[in-house]
Amino acid sequence: MLHDSDFKEIELGDKEVFDKYIGKRIHDNSEFNFTNFFIWRYHYKLNFSIYKNHLCIIGQYRNTFPIIFPPLGDQESGFDDALMAIVAYFKYKGYPVNIKSITDPIKEIKEESLPGKFRFKHDRDMYDYVYLSEDLINLRGRKYQKKRNHINRFLSRYTYDYEPITKDNLEECLIAEIEWAAGRPKDNGIEEEKVAIVEALRNMETLGIKGGALRINDRIQAFSLGEELNPNMAVIHIEKANVEYEGSYAMINQQFAENSWSHLKYINREEDMGIHGLRKAKKSYHPIKMITKYTGNLI
């Protein structure tokens, strides 16, 4: 069984360890990515341990019960041992056994190695939205007419420059985010996102993140951050824009896809977390597929 002393907090220097275990299988789940675990580590109280050659991650959000992520590794033979070690640890601590971010391939492994032990429930709020890169770049056809209209209005009203995020404009992006967040001081989610964005921007090189920004009237007014999730897919971690500039979200979405991800077939824009406005926006770009996720509970 695992013990408290077996777990440690995630640090930037742990990237190599995470990449070793996460990278053994090609996957398309946006959550299985060191950047996401690292930039959100404070808010989700993420800790990890290595057990039976598997990466075992646990977390807790705000005042909810702790959660378990599926063990990640390159040897399927050790999966059930690693998972049951975390389950035993949670039962010893008196926590309910709640396993998040289970994709269909992991669900199959669970059912084969531990038949009848878990009940699975669809977690629709955490489904990833996956798009064809060429769709987000070209916005062709009637279904993207509204997006083209947003971009055309943007182009008719503003003069802009698109630029990659580098050490030369990184601080400007930080300042922009801090100013935007200051406009919603009582929103805990915005404050948490700000911390995550600052972590991502300040550690872009080590994390392997690409970034793109829109400059309007000599100031950064939108930016986006992402990276390669697998050889066929990019994942977009962050997208922020000043809504005072109409169409700025549509513009940074299109420009970042065109300038950074045209060589990859797919772009994963992560989940909507059950937020109505975010779900509406992500659906409006017509995903080519959704990454189904489940929550698993011990029977």
Order of alpha helices (4+ residues) and beta strands (2+ residues): beta-alpha-alpha-beta-beta-beta-beta-alpha-beta-alpha-beta-beta-alpha-alpha-beta-alpha-alpha-alpha-beta-beta-beta-alpha-beta-alpha-beta-beta
